[in-house]
């Protein structure tokens, strides 16, 4: 999931800090996802999906198909 998140950050040219600021998802939470210490709950995935304009399934699928 986090690799897809990083790809979306790269495509948009933004940082996790900006995502945290815009979505209200704490930087600590994002950091825990990155390190694998925790996984995002459905509520947070919905927020990220809406923010990036992708489906929740995009984060859940094993494929790394590019975002349109």
C-alpha positions in Angstrom: 0.0 0.0 0.0 2.7 2.5 1.0 4.6 2.1 -2.3 1.4 3.1 -4.2 1.1 6.1 -1.8 4.6 7.1 -2.5 4.0 6.8 -6.3 1.0 9.2 -6.0 3.2 11.6 -4.0 5.8 11.6 -6.7 3.3 12.1 -9.5 1.7 15.0 -7.7 5.1 16.5 -6.6 4.0 16.8 -3.0 5.2 15.6 0.4 3.7 13.5 3.1 3.7 16.6 5.2 1.4 18.3 2.7 -0.9 15.3 2.6 -1.0 15.3 6.4 -1.8 19.0 6.5 -4.5 18.7 3.8 -6.2 15.5 5.0 -5.7 15.6 8.8 -4.0 12.2 8.8 -1.1 12.6 11.2 2.5 12.5 10.1 3.1 9.9 12.7 0.4 7.7 11.3 1.8 8.0 7.8 5.3 7.1 9.2 3.9 4.0 10.9 2.4 2.9 7.6 5.8 3.4 5.9 7.6 1.3 8.4 4.9 -1.4 8.5 4.2 -0.8 12.2 0.5 -0.3 11.3 -1.8 -0.6 8.4 -4.4 2.1 7.4 -7.9 1.6 8.5 -10.7 1.9 5.9 -11.6 5.4 7.0 -8.1 6.7 6.3 -7.9 4.8 3.0 -11.2 6.6 2.0 -9.6 9.9 2.8 -6.5 9.2 0.8 -8.4 7.8 -2.1 -10.6 11.0 -2.3 -7.5 13.2 -1.9 -5.7 11.5 -4.8 -8.7 10.8 -6.9 -8.3 7.1 -7.0 -10.4 4.2 -5.8 -9.9 2.5 -2.4 -9.2 -0.7 -4.4 -6.2 1.0 -6.0 -4.5 0.8 -2.6 -5.7 -2.7 -1.8 -4.8 -4.4 -5.1 -1.4 -6.1 -5.5 -0.8 -4.6 -8.9 1.0 -1.4 -9.4 -0.8 -0.2 -12.5 -0.2 3.5 -13.2 -2.8 6.1 -12.2 -4.6 7.8 -15.0 
